[in-house]
Amino acid sequence: MVLFKLIIGKWNVFNIDLLSNLVINHLTMICLKLFIVIMVGSLTSVTNNKNQQFVQWTVNDKNHIQNKLIPILKKYPPLTSRFHFQLLFLINCMNHSNVQEYIQTKKNKFDQQNKDFSLINNIPFYFNEWLAGFIEAKGSFSIQKMNKNYSFSIDQTHDKYLMNAMLKFYNTNAKIQIKYSKNTNKDCIYVISFESINDITKVVQHCKPILQGYQFVQLCNFIQNNPKLNYLIE
């Protein structure tokens, strides 16, 4: 869940980026309603197959997408390959109102999404905020009850370059693990797990001022229950 504050730019690029149909999940509707006043769109309460409830924000206004959202995404380009190609597809459809073009490009839009594809040659200037948004959506701070071990982990399908950028950003020697999707057994899932207190502290110090939603609650609980991180409590 994401508690969306009225900030448009670096941080929320990932919230749009991850949920590729321009949908954002929220902890409450309060800030979201304020956001809708500034933007446009519709709200829908949704319960998924795990009985989890969230609020879905959807924008169907072509002019607003073209004149407001796309300029933001061009200023802070999405860093996941999936939304990168979806954004290219969206822009192409807006520029070519042709049914055949739509059908053809929709079918082939992920053709270049492979293990060698990369959107990051050098870490971009907005990566600090973007990564916090990525962690908000996909990161996990966990405590094992049996042995009281603390860890941070995150994974991403296809985009190994993102994991490499994270390792570089945190200046860590942690390794990338590779798993495969249970559904296809073809899609690579790249996993990073930090277990050393030094690496975990780097993530906590980076994320603590930036996280805005449920992940911030999880992070606070993680800090409070880890004696080695108690000094970070304000």
PyRosetta script that sets phi, psi and omega in degrees:
from pyrosetta import init, pose_from_sequence

init()
pose = pose_from_sequence("MVLFKLIIGKWNVFNIDLLSNLVINHLTMICLKLFIVIMVGSLTSVTNNKNQQFVQWTVNDKNHIQNKLIPILKKYPPLTSRFHFQLLFLINCMNHSNVQEYIQTKKNKFDQQNKDFSLINNIPFYFNEWLAGFIEAKGSFSIQKMNKNYSFSIDQTHDKYLMNAMLKFYNTNAKIQIKYSKNTNKDCIYVISFESINDITKVVQHCKPILQGYQFVQLCNFIQNNPKLNYLIE")
pose.set_psi(1, 149.2)
pose.set_omega(1, -179.2)
pose.set_phi(2, -130.2)
pose.set_psi(2, 123.3)
pose.set_omega(2, 172.1)
pose.set_phi(3, -86.6)
pose.set_psi(3, 108.8)
pose.set_omega(3, -169.7)
pose.set_phi(4, -87.1)
pose.set_psi(4, 114.7)
pose.set_omega(4, 174.5)
pose.set_phi(5, -88.4)
pose.set_psi(5, 166.3)
pose.set_omega(5, -175.8)
pose.set_phi(6, -81.4)
pose.set_psi(6, 67.0)
pose.set_omega(6, 177.7)
pose.set_phi(7, -127.4)
pose.set_psi(7, 125.0)
pose.set_omega(7, 179.2)
pose.set_phi(8, -117.6)
pose.set_psi(8, 124.5)
pose.set_omega(8, 178.9)
pose.set_phi(9, 147.3)
pose.set_psi(9, -128.9)
pose.set_omega(9, -170.0)
pose.set_phi(10, -56.4)
pose.set_psi(10, -49.5)
pose.set_omega(10, -171.5)
pose.set_phi(11, -67.8)
pose.set_psi(11, -47.0)
pose.set_omega(11, -173.5)
pose.set_phi(12, -79.1)
pose.set_psi(12, -5.2)
pose.set_omega(12, 175.7)
pose.set_phi(13, -55.4)
pose.set_psi(13, -39.5)
pose.set_omega(13, -177.6)
pose.set_phi(14, -71.8)
pose.set_psi(14, -33.8)
pose.set_omega(14, 179.4)
pose.set_phi(15, -60.5)
pose.set_psi(15, -40.0)
pose.set_omega(15, 174.2)
pose.set_phi(16, -73.6)
pose.set_psi(16, -38.6)
pose.set_omega(16, -176.2)
pose.set_phi(17, -60.0)
pose.set_psi(17, -49.6)
pose.set_omega(17, -176.1)
pose.set_phi(18, -65.7)
pose.set_psi(18, -46.7)
pose.set_omega(18, -177.1)
pose.set_phi(19, -92.8)
pose.set_psi(19, 92.7)
pose.set_omega(19, -160.0)
pose.set_phi(20, -70.5)
pose.set_psi(20, -11.5)
pose.set_omega(20, 177.0)
pose.set_phi(21, -96.7)
pose.set_psi(21, 28.6)
pose.set_omega(21, 178.5)
pose.set_phi(22, 58.5)
pose.set_psi(22, 50.0)
pose.set_omega(22, 177.9)
pose.set_phi(23, -118.9)
pose.set_psi(23, 138.4)
pose.set_omega(23, 178.5)
pose.set_phi(24, -125.5)
pose.set_psi(24, 133.7)
pose.set_omega(24, 176.5)
pose.set_phi(25, -91.3)
pose.set_psi(25, 145.4)
pose.set_omega(25, -175.5)
pose.set_phi(26, -135.3)
pose.set_psi(26, 148.3)
pose.set_omega(26, 178.1)
pose.set_phi(27, -73.9)
pose.set_psi(27, -38.9)
pose.set_omega(27, 177.1)
pose.set_phi(28, -136.7)
pose.set_psi(28, 169.9)
pose.set_omega(28, 179.9)
pose.set_phi(29, -96.1)
pose.set_psi(29, -6.9)
pose.set_omega(29, -172.1)
pose.set_phi(30, -62.1)
pose.set_psi(30, -58.4)
pose.set_omega(30, -179.5)
pose.set_phi(31, -65.9)
pose.set_psi(31, -32.3)
pose.set_omega(31, -179.5)
pose.set_phi(32, -64.2)
pose.set_psi(32, -40.9)
pose.set_omega(32, 179.1)
pose.set_phi(33, -63.5)
pose.set_psi(33, -38.8)
pose.set_omega(33, 176.1)
pose.set_phi(34, -63.3)
pose.set_psi(34, -39.2)
pose.set_omega(34, 179.1)
pose.set_phi(35, -63.2)
pose.set_psi(35, -41.4)
pose.set_omega(35, -178.9)
pose.set_phi(36, -65.2)
pose.set_psi(36, -31.2)
pose.set_omega(36, 177.4)
pose.set_phi(37, -60.1)
pose.set_psi(37, -40.3)
pose.set_omega(37, -179.6)
pose.set_phi(38, -77.3)
pose.set_psi(38, -41.8)
pose.set_omega(38, -178.7)
pose.set_phi(39, -96.2)
pose.set_psi(39, -150.4)
pose.set_omega(39, 174.2)
pose.set_phi(40, -140.0)
pose.set_psi(40, 172.6)
pose.set_omega(40, 175.9)
pose.set_phi(41, 134.7)
pose.set_psi(41, -171.0)
pose.set_omega(41, -178.7)
pose.set_phi(42, -132.7)
pose.set_psi(42, 154.3)
pose.set_omega(42, 179.5)
pose.set_phi(43, -111.5)
pose.set_psi(43, 138.9)
pose.set_omega(43, 177.0)
pose.set_phi(44, -138.8)
pose.set_psi(44, 132.9)
pose.set_omega(44, 173.7)
pose.set_phi(45, -85.4)
pose.set_psi(45, 129.8)
pose.set_omega(45, -173.8)
pose.set_phi(46, -128.4)
pose.set_psi(46, 141.0)
pose.set_omega(46, 171.5)
pose.set_phi(47, -119.8)
pose.set_psi(47, 122.2)
pose.set_omega(47, -177.5)
pose.set_phi(48, -85.8)
pose.set_psi(48, -175.6)
pose.set_omega(48, -175.7)
pose.set_phi(49, -71.7)
pose.set_psi(49, -7.5)
pose.set_omega(49, 175.1)
pose.set_phi(50, -99.8)
pose.set_psi(50, 11.7)
pose.set_omega(50, 179.9)
pose.set_phi(51, 64.3)
pose.set_psi(51, 26.8)
pose.set_omega(51, 176.1)
pose.set_phi(52, -93.3)
pose.set_psi(52, 135.7)
pose.set_omega(52, -177.9)
pose.set_phi(53, -104.2)
pose.set_psi(53, 140.6)
pose.set_omega(53, 175.7)
pose.set_phi(54, -154.3)
pose.set_psi(54, 169.0)
pose.set_omega(54, 179.7)
pose.set_phi(55, -106.0)
pose.set_psi(55, 131.3)
pose.set_omega(55, -177.9)
pose.set_phi(56, -108.0)
pose.set_psi(56, 127.4)
pose.set_omega(56, 176.2)
pose.set_phi(57, -107.1)
pose.set_psi(57, 125.9)
pose.set_omega(57, -177.5)
pose.set_phi(58, -128.5)
pose.set_psi(58, 135.2)
pose.set_omega(58, 175.9)
pose.set_phi(59, -113.9)
pose.set_psi(59, 122.6)
pose.set_omega(59, 178.8)
pose.set_phi(60, -115.9)
pose.set_psi(60, 4.9)
pose.set_omega(60, -178.6)
pose.set_phi(61, -82.3)
pose.set_psi(61, 109.9)
pose.set_omega(61, -176.6)
pose.set_phi(62, -58.5)
pose.set_psi(62, -44.6)
pose.set_omega(62, -178.5)
pose.set_phi(63, -63.0)
pose.set_psi(63, -39.6)
pose.set_omega(63, -179.2)
pose.set_phi(64, -69.0)
pose.set_psi(64, -41.8)
pose.set_omega(64, 177.4)
pose.set_phi(65, -61.6)
pose.set_psi(65, -43.7)
pose.set_omega(65, -175.5)
pose.set_phi(66, -71.6)
pose.set_psi(66, -38.1)
pose.set_omega(66, -172.7)
pose.set_phi(67, -97.6)
pose.set_psi(67, -18.4)
pose.set_omega(67, -177.2)
pose.set_phi(68, -115.8)
pose.set_psi(68, -56.2)
pose.set_omega(68, -173.3)
pose.set_phi(69, -73.7)
pose.set_psi(69, -47.0)
pose.set_omega(69, -177.9)
pose.set_phi(70, -61.6)
pose.set_psi(70, -41.6)
pose.set_omega(70, 175.7)
pose.set_phi(71, -58.7)
pose.set_psi(71, -36.5)
pose.set_omega(71, 176.7)
pose.set_phi(72, -64.2)
pose.set_psi(72, -44.3)
pose.set_omega(72, -177.8)
pose.set_phi(73, -71.0)
pose.set_psi(73, -23.0)
pose.set_omega(73, 174.7)
pose.set_phi(74, -79.2)
pose.set_psi(74, -33.3)
pose.set_omega(74, 178.2)
pose.set_phi(75, -71.4)
pose.set_psi(75, -40.3)
pose.set_omega(75, 177.8)
pose.set_phi(76, -121.9)
pose.set_psi(76, 78.6)
pose.set_omega(76, -172.8)
pose.set_phi(77, -56.6)
pose.set_psi(77, 139.8)
pose.set_omega(77, 176.5)
pose.set_phi(78, -59.7)
pose.set_psi(78, 145.7)
pose.set_omega(78, -175.0)
pose.set_phi(79, -109.1)
pose.set_psi(79, -5.7)
pose.set_omega(79, 172.5)
pose.set_phi(80, -90.0)
pose.set_psi(80, 141.1)
pose.set_omega(80, -177.0)
pose.set_phi(81, -63.4)
pose.set_psi(81, -36.0)
pose.set_omega(81, -177.0)
pose.set_phi(82, -59.8)
pose.set_psi(82, -51.4)
pose.set_omega(82, -178.5)
pose.set_phi(83, -75.6)
pose.set_psi(83, -26.7)
pose.set_omega(83, 174.3)
pose.set_phi(84, -56.0)
pose.set_psi(84, -48.7)
pose.set_omega(84, -178.7)
pose.set_phi(85, -73.3)
pose.set_psi(85, -32.6)
pose.set_omega(85, 176.8)
pose.set_phi(86, -67.8)
pose.set_psi(86, -37.2)
pose.set_omega(86, 177.7)
pose.set_phi(87, -66.1)
pose.set_psi(87, -42.4)
pose.set_omega(87, 176.2)
pose.set_phi(88, -60.3)
pose.set_psi(88, -40.4)
pose.set_omega(88, 178.7)
pose.set_phi(89, -63.5)
pose.set_psi(89, -44.0)
pose.set_omega(89, 179.7)
pose.set_phi(90, -61.8)
pose.set_psi(90, -47.2)
pose.set_omega(90, -179.7)
pose.set_phi(91, -63.2)
pose.set_psi(91, -40.8)
pose.set_omega(91, 178.5)
pose.set_phi(92, -62.3)
pose.set_psi(92, -41.4)
pose.set_omega(92, 179.7)
pose.set_phi(93, -65.7)
pose.set_psi(93, -36.3)
pose.set_omega(93, 179.2)
pose.set_phi(94, -70.4)
pose.set_psi(94, -30.1)
pose.set_omega(94, -179.7)
pose.set_phi(95, -84.9)
pose.set_psi(95, -20.8)
pose.set_omega(95, -178.9)
pose.set_phi(96, -132.3)
pose.set_psi(96, 95.8)
pose.set_omega(96, -179.3)
pose.set_phi(97, -81.9)
pose.set_psi(97, 67.3)
pose.set_omega(97, -176.6)
pose.set_phi(98, -129.9)
pose.set_psi(98, 126.9)
pose.set_omega(98, -175.5)
pose.set_phi(99, -63.1)
pose.set_psi(99, -43.6)
pose.set_omega(99, -179.3)
pose.set_phi(100, -63.8)
pose.set_psi(100, -40.2)
pose.set_omega(100, 177.3)
pose.set_phi(101, -62.1)
pose.set_psi(101, -41.5)
pose.set_omega(101, 179.8)
pose.set_phi(102, -62.0)
pose.set_psi(102, -48.8)
pose.set_omega(102, -177.7)
pose.set_phi(103, -62.5)
pose.set_psi(103, -43.9)
pose.set_omega(103, -177.4)
pose.set_phi(104, -67.1)
pose.set_psi(104, -47.6)
pose.set_omega(104, -177.4)
pose.set_phi(105, -71.6)
pose.set_psi(105, -31.0)
pose.set_omega(105, 178.2)
pose.set_phi(106, -64.0)
pose.set_psi(106, -40.6)
pose.set_omega(106, -177.6)
pose.set_phi(107, -68.5)
pose.set_psi(107, -31.1)
pose.set_omega(107, -173.1)
pose.set_phi(108, -108.8)
pose.set_psi(108, 8.8)
pose.set_omega(108, -169.2)
pose.set_phi(109, -66.1)
pose.set_psi(109, -21.9)
pose.set_omega(109, -179.4)
pose.set_phi(110, -105.1)
pose.set_psi(110, 16.5)
pose.set_omega(110, -175.9)
pose.set_phi(111, -59.8)
pose.set_psi(111, -31.4)
pose.set_omega(111, -177.4)
pose.set_phi(112, -91.7)
pose.set_psi(112, 3.4)
pose.set_omega(112, -178.9)
pose.set_phi(113, -81.4)
pose.set_psi(113, 93.7)
pose.set_omega(113, -179.1)
pose.set_phi(114, -140.3)
pose.set_psi(114, 178.6)
pose.set_omega(114, -173.2)
pose.set_phi(115, -65.6)
pose.set_psi(115, -20.1)
pose.set_omega(115, -178.8)
pose.set_phi(116, -92.2)
pose.set_psi(116, -9.4)
pose.set_omega(116, -178.5)
pose.set_phi(117, -73.3)
pose.set_psi(117, 141.9)
pose.set_omega(117, 178.3)
pose.set_phi(118, -149.4)
pose.set_psi(118, 140.0)
pose.set_omega(118, 175.5)
pose.set_phi(119, -104.7)
pose.set_psi(119, -2.6)
pose.set_omega(119, -174.9)
pose.set_phi(120, -124.0)
pose.set_psi(120, 109.2)
pose.set_omega(120, 169.9)
pose.set_phi(121, -93.7)
pose.set_psi(121, -45.3)
pose.set_omega(121, 173.7)
pose.set_phi(122, -126.7)
pose.set_psi(122, 143.6)
pose.set_omega(122, -178.6)
pose.set_phi(123, -59.7)
pose.set_psi(123, 123.1)
pose.set_omega(123, -176.2)
pose.set_phi(124, -70.2)
pose.set_psi(124, 161.3)
pose.set_omega(124, -174.0)
pose.set_phi(125, -64.5)
pose.set_psi(125, -24.0)
pose.set_omega(125, -177.6)
pose.set_phi(126, -98.6)
pose.set_psi(126, 10.8)
pose.set_omega(126, -174.1)
pose.set_phi(127, -63.4)
pose.set_psi(127, -33.1)
pose.set_omega(127, 179.5)
pose.set_phi(128, -56.1)
pose.set_psi(128, -49.6)
pose.set_omega(128, -179.8)
pose.set_phi(129, -74.9)
pose.set_psi(129, -40.3)
pose.set_omega(129, -179.3)
pose.set_phi(130, -60.8)
pose.set_psi(130, -43.0)
pose.set_omega(130, -178.7)
pose.set_phi(131, -63.4)
pose.set_psi(131, -37.0)
pose.set_omega(131, 176.6)
pose.set_phi(132, -62.4)
pose.set_psi(132, -39.5)
pose.set_omega(132, 176.5)
pose.set_phi(133, -65.9)
pose.set_psi(133, -37.1)
pose.set_omega(133, 177.3)
pose.set_phi(134, -63.1)
pose.set_psi(134, -43.8)
pose.set_omega(134, 178.5)
pose.set_phi(135, -67.9)
pose.set_psi(135, -37.6)
pose.set_omega(135, 176.4)
pose.set_phi(136, -54.8)
pose.set_psi(136, -40.1)
pose.set_omega(136, -175.6)
pose.set_phi(137, -88.0)
pose.set_psi(137, -32.7)
pose.set_omega(137, -169.8)
pose.set_phi(138, -126.7)
pose.set_psi(138, -9.9)
pose.set_omega(138, -177.3)
pose.set_phi(139, -79.2)
pose.set_psi(139, 162.8)
pose.set_omega(139, 179.0)
pose.set_phi(140, -144.6)
pose.set_psi(140, 120.1)
pose.set_omega(140, 172.2)
pose.set_phi(141, -98.7)
pose.set_psi(141, 118.0)
pose.set_omega(141, -172.5)
pose.set_phi(142, -129.7)
pose.set_psi(142, 152.2)
pose.set_omega(142, 177.4)
pose.set_phi(143, -127.5)
pose.set_psi(143, 122.6)
pose.set_omega(143, 177.1)
pose.set_phi(144, -83.7)
pose.set_psi(144, 119.7)
pose.set_omega(144, -173.2)
pose.set_phi(145, -65.0)
pose.set_psi(145, -34.5)
pose.set_omega(145, -174.4)
pose.set_phi(146, -68.3)
pose.set_psi(146, -50.3)
pose.set_omega(146, -175.4)
pose.set_phi(147, -112.7)
pose.set_psi(147, 5.2)
pose.set_omega(147, 178.1)
pose.set_phi(148, 57.8)
pose.set_psi(148, 32.0)
pose.set_omega(148, 175.0)
pose.set_phi(149, -80.0)
pose.set_psi(149, 143.0)
pose.set_omega(149, -179.0)
pose.set_phi(150, -114.5)
pose.set_psi(150, 140.5)
pose.set_omega(150, 179.8)
pose.set_phi(151, -153.2)
pose.set_psi(151, 159.1)
pose.set_omega(151, 171.4)
pose.set_phi(152, -124.8)
pose.set_psi(152, 133.5)
pose.set_omega(152, 179.2)
pose.set_phi(153, -139.4)
pose.set_psi(153, 156.1)
pose.set_omega(153, 178.9)
pose.set_phi(154, -156.3)
pose.set_psi(154, 148.5)
pose.set_omega(154, 179.9)
pose.set_phi(155, -140.1)
pose.set_psi(155, 162.0)
pose.set_omega(155, 179.6)
pose.set_phi(156, -154.6)
pose.set_psi(156, 134.9)
pose.set_omega(156, 177.0)
pose.set_phi(157, -81.5)
pose.set_psi(157, 137.9)
pose.set_omega(157, 176.4)
pose.set_phi(158, 76.0)
pose.set_psi(158, -48.6)
pose.set_omega(158, -162.3)
pose.set_phi(159, -87.8)
pose.set_psi(159, 75.2)
pose.set_omega(159, 178.4)
pose.set_phi(160, -62.9)
pose.set_psi(160, -31.5)
pose.set_omega(160, -179.4)
pose.set_phi(161, -60.7)
pose.set_psi(161, -30.5)
pose.set_omega(161, 177.0)
pose.set_phi(162, -67.4)
pose.set_psi(162, -41.5)
pose.set_omega(162, 178.6)
pose.set_phi(163, -64.4)
pose.set_psi(163, -40.4)
pose.set_omega(163, 177.6)
pose.set_phi(164, -64.2)
pose.set_psi(164, -38.6)
pose.set_omega(164, 178.2)
pose.set_phi(165, -65.1)
pose.set_psi(165, -37.6)
pose.set_omega(165, 177.5)
pose.set_phi(166, -63.8)
pose.set_psi(166, -45.2)
pose.set_omega(166, 179.8)
pose.set_phi(167, -60.9)
pose.set_psi(167, -39.8)
pose.set_omega(167, 178.6)
pose.set_phi(168, -67.7)
pose.set_psi(168, -42.5)
pose.set_omega(168, -178.6)
pose.set_phi(169, -61.2)
pose.set_psi(169, -42.7)
pose.set_omega(169, -178.7)
pose.set_phi(170, -89.1)
pose.set_psi(170, -1.3)
pose.set_omega(170, 177.8)
pose.set_phi(171, 50.5)
pose.set_psi(171, 57.1)
pose.set_omega(171, -175.9)
pose.set_phi(172, -121.8)
pose.set_psi(172, 156.3)
pose.set_omega(172, 176.5)
pose.set_phi(173, -97.7)
pose.set_psi(173, 9.6)
pose.set_omega(173, 177.8)
pose.set_phi(174, -59.2)
pose.set_psi(174, 153.0)
pose.set_omega(174, -176.8)
pose.set_phi(175, -105.9)
pose.set_psi(175, 153.8)
pose.set_omega(175, 175.6)
pose.set_phi(176, -88.6)
pose.set_psi(176, 126.8)
pose.set_omega(176, 175.5)
pose.set_phi(177, -97.2)
pose.set_psi(177, 150.0)
pose.set_omega(177, -179.6)
pose.set_phi(178, -117.1)
pose.set_psi(178, 127.9)
pose.set_omega(178, 174.1)
pose.set_phi(179, -125.0)
pose.set_psi(179, 170.9)
pose.set_omega(179, -179.6)
pose.set_phi(180, -126.1)
pose.set_psi(180, 145.3)
pose.set_omega(180, -179.2)
pose.set_phi(181, -60.4)
pose.set_psi(181, 135.0)
pose.set_omega(181, 178.6)
pose.set_phi(182, -67.7)
pose.set_psi(182, -26.4)
pose.set_omega(182, -176.7)
pose.set_phi(183, -76.4)
pose.set_psi(183, -42.0)
pose.set_omega(183, -175.3)
pose.set_phi(184, -113.4)
pose.set_psi(184, -23.5)
pose.set_omega(184, -175.6)
pose.set_phi(185, 59.7)
pose.set_psi(185, 17.7)
pose.set_omega(185, 179.7)
pose.set_phi(186, -118.3)
pose.set_psi(186, -41.5)
pose.set_omega(186, -177.0)
pose.set_phi(187, -69.7)
pose.set_psi(187, 124.6)
pose.set_omega(187, 178.5)
pose.set_phi(188, -77.7)
pose.set_psi(188, 133.8)
pose.set_omega(188, 173.2)
pose.set_phi(189, -112.6)
pose.set_psi(189, 117.9)
pose.set_omega(189, -177.9)
pose.set_phi(190, -95.9)
pose.set_psi(190, 129.9)
pose.set_omega(190, -173.4)
pose.set_phi(191, -124.2)
pose.set_psi(191, 135.8)
pose.set_omega(191, 172.1)
pose.set_phi(192, -119.5)
pose.set_psi(192, 134.7)
pose.set_omega(192, 177.0)
pose.set_phi(193, -131.9)
pose.set_psi(193, 123.4)
pose.set_omega(193, 176.2)
pose.set_phi(194, -102.3)
pose.set_psi(194, 125.6)
pose.set_omega(194, 178.8)
pose.set_phi(195, -122.4)
pose.set_psi(195, -19.5)
pose.set_omega(195, 178.4)
pose.set_phi(196, -75.4)
pose.set_psi(196, 143.9)
pose.set_omega(196, -178.5)
pose.set_phi(197, -62.5)
pose.set_psi(197, -30.1)
pose.set_omega(197, 179.0)
pose.set_phi(198, -64.9)
pose.set_psi(198, -47.7)
pose.set_omega(198, 179.7)
pose.set_phi(199, -68.2)
pose.set_psi(199, -41.3)
pose.set_omega(199, -179.8)
pose.set_phi(200, -62.8)
pose.set_psi(200, -40.5)
pose.set_omega(200, 179.3)
pose.set_phi(201, -61.1)
pose.set_psi(201, -38.9)
pose.set_omega(201, 178.3)
pose.set_phi(202, -60.5)
pose.set_psi(202, -44.0)
pose.set_omega(202, -179.8)
pose.set_phi(203, -65.9)
pose.set_psi(203, -44.9)
pose.set_omega(203, -178.6)
pose.set_phi(204, -62.1)
pose.set_psi(204, -46.9)
pose.set_omega(204, -178.8)
pose.set_phi(205, -65.3)
pose.set_psi(205, -32.3)
pose.set_omega(205, 177.2)
pose.set_phi(206, -71.7)
pose.set_psi(206, -44.9)
pose.set_omega(206, -170.9)
pose.set_phi(207, -84.2)
pose.set_psi(207, -29.9)
pose.set_omega(207, -172.6)
pose.set_phi(208, -54.3)
pose.set_psi(208, -42.1)
pose.set_omega(208, 179.9)
pose.set_phi(209, -78.7)
pose.set_psi(209, -10.6)
pose.set_omega(209, -169.2)
pose.set_phi(210, -113.4)
pose.set_psi(210, -36.4)
pose.set_omega(210, -176.9)
pose.set_phi(211, -57.1)
pose.set_psi(211, 144.5)
pose.set_omega(211, -171.9)
pose.set_phi(212, -127.2)
pose.set_psi(212, -13.4)
pose.set_omega(212, -173.0)
pose.set_phi(213, -120.6)
pose.set_psi(213, -144.4)
pose.set_omega(213, -177.1)
pose.set_phi(214, -59.6)
pose.set_psi(214, -31.9)
pose.set_omega(214, 179.7)
pose.set_phi(215, -62.4)
pose.set_psi(215, -30.2)
pose.set_omega(215, 176.8)
pose.set_phi(216, -67.0)
pose.set_psi(216, -38.7)
pose.set_omega(216, 176.5)
pose.set_phi(217, -62.7)
pose.set_psi(217, -44.6)
pose.set_omega(217, 178.3)
pose.set_phi(218, -62.0)
pose.set_psi(218, -41.0)
pose.set_omega(218, 180.0)
pose.set_phi(219, -64.1)
pose.set_psi(219, -43.6)
pose.set_omega(219, 178.8)
pose.set_phi(220, -60.6)
pose.set_psi(220, -43.4)
pose.set_omega(220, 177.6)
pose.set_phi(221, -63.2)
pose.set_psi(221, -39.5)
pose.set_omega(221, 179.3)
pose.set_phi(222, -62.1)
pose.set_psi(222, -43.6)
pose.set_omega(222, -180.0)
pose.set_phi(223, -67.4)
pose.set_psi(223, -45.0)
pose.set_omega(223, -176.6)
pose.set_phi(224, -64.0)
pose.set_psi(224, -30.0)
pose.set_omega(224, -176.8)
pose.set_phi(225, -95.0)
pose.set_psi(225, -0.9)
pose.set_omega(225, 178.4)
pose.set_phi(226, -110.9)
pose.set_psi(226, 105.2)
pose.set_omega(226, -177.0)
pose.set_phi(227, -54.2)
pose.set_psi(227, -30.9)
pose.set_omega(227, -177.7)
pose.set_phi(228, -76.1)
pose.set_psi(228, -11.0)
pose.set_omega(228, 179.5)
pose.set_phi(229, -111.9)
pose.set_psi(229, 0.5)
pose.set_omega(229, -176.4)
pose.set_phi(230, -57.8)
pose.set_psi(230, -27.6)
pose.set_omega(230, -178.2)
pose.set_phi(231, -67.1)
pose.set_psi(231, -13.5)
pose.set_omega(231, 179.6)
pose.set_phi(232, -86.1)
pose.set_psi(232, -6.5)
pose.set_omega(232, 179.7)
pose.set_phi(233, -73.9)
pose.set_psi(233, 129.6)
pose.set_omega(233, 178.8)
pose.set_phi(234, -93.0)
pose.dump_pdb("model.pdb")
